[in-house]
Amino acid sequence: MSITHIQQSIEKVIAFLAENPDKSRYTDSAATAVVEGGLRCRAEGPDGAFLISDMPRAIGGGASAPSPGWLLRAALANCDATVIAMRAAQVGVTLTILEVTVESDSDDRGLLGMDDNISAGPLAMRTRVRIGADGVPQERLREIVDWADAHSPVGDAVRQAVPSNMEVEFPDP
């Protein structure tokens, strides 16, 4: 898609939501995961979307697919890259390079329940952005990245404690 197409699409959505703020909130499409065998899982969503995860051999998995933790980092990297590209298009900047890398530090004792004082999730995450655009000052590119960081849905979910609950069903045998 061209920068103009992206820019016009964003402008249309902004105009629509400005006139119809009640249409801005919705329930996101569900992802439903099933265990295919061992620790390999398949998550499915709308329109045939799916992804597969597995755990490393050392923890009992088959190492046949990325781990859920890697998929989280990939989701954050993809979301940040997408929002940076959207913002750049929105303000008329044609990027020549955009690369987003997300790393995290973890302690497997949390995942394995060895110490309840250790988080099961990442202890820290780092995002590195490589960005360039011909004739655009670094300060302007930094403004685009900062704006995108503040508006990345996955980034926001990772940084805040999103209220959530778990329901458990026991189907009849």
C-alpha positions as a Markdown table, in Angstrom:
| # | Residue | x | y | z |
|---|---|---|---|---|
| 1 | Met | 0.0 | 0.0 | 0.0 |
| 2 | Ser | 1.2 | 3.5 | -0.8 |
| 3 | Ile | 1.8 | 6.1 | 1.8 |
| 4 | Thr | -1.1 | 8.1 | 0.3 |
| 5 | His | -3.5 | 5.2 | 0.6 |
| 6 | Ile | -2.5 | 4.6 | 4.3 |
| 7 | Gln | -2.8 | 8.3 | 5.0 |
| 8 | Gln | -6.3 | 8.6 | 3.4 |
| 9 | Ser | -7.5 | 5.5 | 5.1 |
| 10 | Ile | -6.5 | 6.8 | 8.5 |
| 11 | Glu | -8.1 | 10.2 | 7.9 |
| 12 | Lys | -11.4 | 8.5 | 6.9 |
| 13 | Val | -11.4 | 6.4 | 10.0 |
| 14 | Ile | -10.6 | 9.4 | 12.2 |
| 15 | Ala | -13.4 | 11.5 | 10.6 |
| 16 | Phe | -15.9 | 8.6 | 11.0 |
| 17 | Leu | -15.0 | 8.1 | 14.7 |
| 18 | Ala | -15.1 | 11.8 | 15.4 |
| 19 | Glu | -18.7 | 11.9 | 14.1 |
| 20 | Asn | -19.6 | 8.5 | 15.6 |
| 21 | Pro | -17.7 | 8.1 | 18.9 |
| 22 | Asp | -20.1 | 5.4 | 20.0 |
| 23 | Lys | -18.7 | 3.2 | 17.2 |
| 24 | Ser | -15.1 | 3.4 | 18.6 |
| 25 | Arg | -15.5 | 0.7 | 21.3 |
| 26 | Tyr | -15.9 | -2.9 | 20.5 |
| 27 | Thr | -15.0 | -6.4 | 21.6 |
| 28 | Asp | -11.9 | -7.7 | 19.9 |
| 29 | Ser | -12.1 | -11.0 | 18.0 |
| 30 | Ala | -11.4 | -14.0 | 20.2 |
| 31 | Ala | -8.4 | -16.3 | 19.9 |
| 32 | Thr | -9.2 | -19.9 | 20.9 |
| 33 | Ala | -6.3 | -22.2 | 21.7 |
| 34 | Val | -6.4 | -26.0 | 21.8 |
| 35 | Val | -3.6 | -28.4 | 22.7 |
| 36 | Glu | -2.8 | -30.5 | 19.6 |
| 37 | Gly | -0.5 | -32.8 | 21.6 |
| 38 | Gly | 2.2 | -32.5 | 24.2 |
| 39 | Leu | 2.8 | -28.7 | 24.6 |
| 40 | Arg | 2.0 | -27.8 | 21.0 |
| 41 | Cys | -1.0 | -25.5 | 20.8 |
| 42 | Arg | -3.0 | -24.1 | 17.9 |
| 43 | Ala | -4.8 | -20.8 | 18.3 |
| 44 | Glu | -7.5 | -19.9 | 15.9 |
| 45 | Gly | -9.3 | -16.7 | 15.1 |
| 46 | Pro | -11.6 | -15.2 | 12.5 |
| 47 | Asp | -11.3 | -15.7 | 8.8 |
| 48 | Gly | -9.1 | -18.8 | 9.1 |
| 49 | Ala | -6.4 | -17.0 | 11.1 |
| 50 | Phe | -4.2 | -19.3 | 13.2 |
| 51 | Leu | -0.9 | -19.7 | 14.8 |
| 52 | Ile | 1.0 | -22.6 | 16.4 |
| 53 | Ser | 3.2 | -22.5 | 19.5 |
| 54 | Asp | 5.3 | -25.1 | 21.2 |
| 55 | Met | 7.8 | -25.1 | 24.1 |
| 56 | Pro | 11.5 | -26.0 | 23.9 |
| 57 | Arg | 12.5 | -29.6 | 24.3 |
| 58 | Ala | 14.2 | -28.8 | 27.6 |
| 59 | Ile | 10.9 | -28.0 | 29.2 |
| 60 | Gly | 9.0 | -31.0 | 27.6 |
| 61 | Gly | 7.9 | -29.5 | 24.3 |
| 62 | Gly | 8.7 | -30.6 | 20.8 |
| 63 | Ala | 10.3 | -27.3 | 19.7 |
| 64 | Ser | 8.2 | -27.5 | 16.6 |
| 65 | Ala | 7.1 | -23.8 | 16.7 |
| 66 | Pro | 7.9 | -20.6 | 18.5 |
| 67 | Ser | 7.1 | -20.4 | 22.2 |
| 68 | Pro | 4.2 | -18.2 | 23.4 |
| 69 | Gly | 6.7 | -15.8 | 24.9 |
| 70 | Trp | 8.4 | -15.3 | 21.6 |
| 71 | Leu | 5.0 | -14.8 | 20.0 |
| 72 | Leu | 4.4 | -12.0 | 22.6 |
| 73 | Arg | 7.6 | -10.3 | 21.6 |
| 74 | Ala | 6.8 | -10.8 | 17.9 |
| 75 | Ala | 3.4 | -9.3 | 18.5 |
| 76 | Leu | 4.9 | -6.3 | 20.2 |
| 77 | Ala | 7.5 | -5.8 | 17.5 |
| 78 | Asn | 4.9 | -6.1 | 14.7 |
| 79 | Cys | 2.5 | -3.8 | 16.4 |
| 80 | Asp | 5.1 | -1.1 | 17.1 |
| 81 | Ala | 6.4 | -1.4 | 13.5 |
| 82 | Thr | 2.8 | -1.1 | 12.2 |
| 83 | Val | 1.9 | 1.9 | 14.3 |
| 84 | Ile | 5.2 | 3.6 | 13.4 |
| 85 | Ala | 4.5 | 3.1 | 9.7 |
| 86 | Met | 1.0 | 4.3 | 10.2 |
| 87 | Arg | 2.1 | 7.5 | 12.0 |
| 88 | Ala | 4.8 | 8.1 | 9.4 |
| 89 | Ala | 2.3 | 7.9 | 6.6 |
| 90 | Gln | -0.2 | 10.0 | 8.5 |
| 91 | Val | 2.4 | 12.9 | 8.7 |
| 92 | Gly | 3.7 | 12.4 | 5.2 |
| 93 | Val | 7.0 | 10.8 | 5.9 |
| 94 | Thr | 8.2 | 8.0 | 3.6 |
| 95 | Leu | 10.4 | 5.6 | 5.5 |
| 96 | Thr | 13.4 | 4.0 | 3.9 |
| 97 | Ile | 14.1 | 1.6 | 6.8 |
| 98 | Leu | 12.1 | 0.4 | 9.7 |
| 99 | Glu | 13.1 | -2.4 | 11.9 |
| 100 | Val | 11.8 | -3.1 | 15.4 |
| 101 | Thr | 13.4 | -5.7 | 17.7 |
| 102 | Val | 12.0 | -6.7 | 21.1 |
| 103 | Glu | 14.0 | -8.6 | 23.7 |
| 104 | Ser | 13.1 | -9.6 | 27.2 |
| 105 | Asp | 14.6 | -11.1 | 30.3 |
| 106 | Ser | 12.9 | -14.0 | 32.1 |
| 107 | Asp | 13.4 | -16.3 | 35.0 |
| 108 | Asp | 12.0 | -19.8 | 34.4 |
| 109 | Arg | 11.6 | -20.4 | 38.1 |
| 110 | Gly | 8.5 | -18.2 | 37.9 |
| 111 | Leu | 7.0 | -20.3 | 35.0 |
| 112 | Leu | 7.8 | -23.5 | 36.8 |
| 113 | Gly | 6.3 | -22.4 | 40.1 |
| 114 | Met | 9.6 | -22.8 | 42.0 |
| 115 | Asp | 9.4 | -19.4 | 43.7 |
| 116 | Asp | 6.1 | -17.5 | 44.0 |
| 117 | Asn | 8.1 | -14.3 | 44.4 |
| 118 | Ile | 9.4 | -14.5 | 40.8 |
| 119 | Ser | 7.2 | -13.4 | 38.0 |
| 120 | Ala | 6.1 | -16.0 | 35.5 |
| 121 | Gly | 6.2 | -13.4 | 32.8 |
| 122 | Pro | 9.1 | -11.3 | 31.5 |
| 123 | Leu | 11.0 | -9.4 | 34.1 |
| 124 | Ala | 12.0 | -6.6 | 31.6 |
| 125 | Met | 11.5 | -5.9 | 28.0 |
| 126 | Arg | 13.5 | -3.8 | 25.6 |
| 127 | Thr | 12.4 | -2.4 | 22.2 |
| 128 | Arg | 15.0 | -1.2 | 19.7 |
| 129 | Val | 13.9 | 0.7 | 16.6 |
| 130 | Arg | 16.0 | 1.3 | 13.5 |
| 131 | Ile | 14.4 | 4.0 | 11.4 |
| 132 | Gly | 15.4 | 6.2 | 8.5 |
| 133 | Ala | 13.8 | 8.5 | 5.9 |
| 134 | Asp | 15.6 | 10.5 | 3.2 |
| 135 | Gly | 15.8 | 14.2 | 4.2 |
| 136 | Val | 14.0 | 13.8 | 7.5 |
| 137 | Pro | 15.8 | 15.0 | 10.6 |
| 138 | Gln | 16.4 | 12.5 | 13.4 |
| 139 | Glu | 14.3 | 14.6 | 15.8 |
| 140 | Arg | 11.2 | 14.2 | 13.5 |
| 141 | Leu | 11.7 | 10.5 | 13.2 |
| 142 | Arg | 12.0 | 10.3 | 17.0 |
| 143 | Glu | 8.7 | 12.2 | 17.4 |
| 144 | Ile | 7.1 | 9.6 | 15.1 |
| 145 | Val | 8.5 | 6.7 | 17.2 |
| 146 | Asp | 7.5 | 8.3 | 20.5 |
| 147 | Trp | 4.0 | 9.0 | 19.2 |
| 148 | Ala | 3.7 | 5.4 | 18.0 |
| 149 | Asp | 5.1 | 4.0 | 21.3 |
| 150 | Ala | 2.4 | 5.9 | 23.2 |
| 151 | His | -0.4 | 4.5 | 20.8 |
| 152 | Ser | 0.7 | 0.9 | 20.2 |
| 153 | Pro | -2.1 | -1.3 | 21.4 |
| 154 | Val | 0.1 | -4.3 | 22.2 |
| 155 | Gly | 2.7 | -2.0 | 23.8 |
| 156 | Asp | 0.0 | -0.5 | 26.0 |
| 157 | Ala | -1.2 | -3.9 | 27.0 |
| 158 | Val | 2.3 | -5.0 | 27.9 |
| 159 | Arg | 3.0 | -1.9 | 30.0 |
| 160 | Gln | -0.2 | -1.7 | 32.0 |
| 161 | Ala | -2.1 | -4.2 | 34.1 |
| 162 | Val | -5.1 | -4.9 | 31.8 |
| 163 | Pro | -8.1 | -6.0 | 33.9 |
| 164 | Ser | -8.7 | -9.7 | 33.1 |
| 165 | Asn | -10.5 | -12.6 | 34.5 |
| 166 | Met | -10.5 | -16.4 | 33.9 |
| 167 | Glu | -13.7 | -18.4 | 33.6 |
| 168 | Val | -13.4 | -22.2 | 33.9 |
| 169 | Glu | -16.0 | -24.6 | 32.3 |
| 170 | Phe | -16.3 | -28.3 | 33.0 |
| 171 | Pro | -18.2 | -29.9 | 30.1 |
| 172 | Asp | -20.4 | -32.9 | 30.9 |
| 173 | Pro | -18.7 | -36.2 | 30.3 |
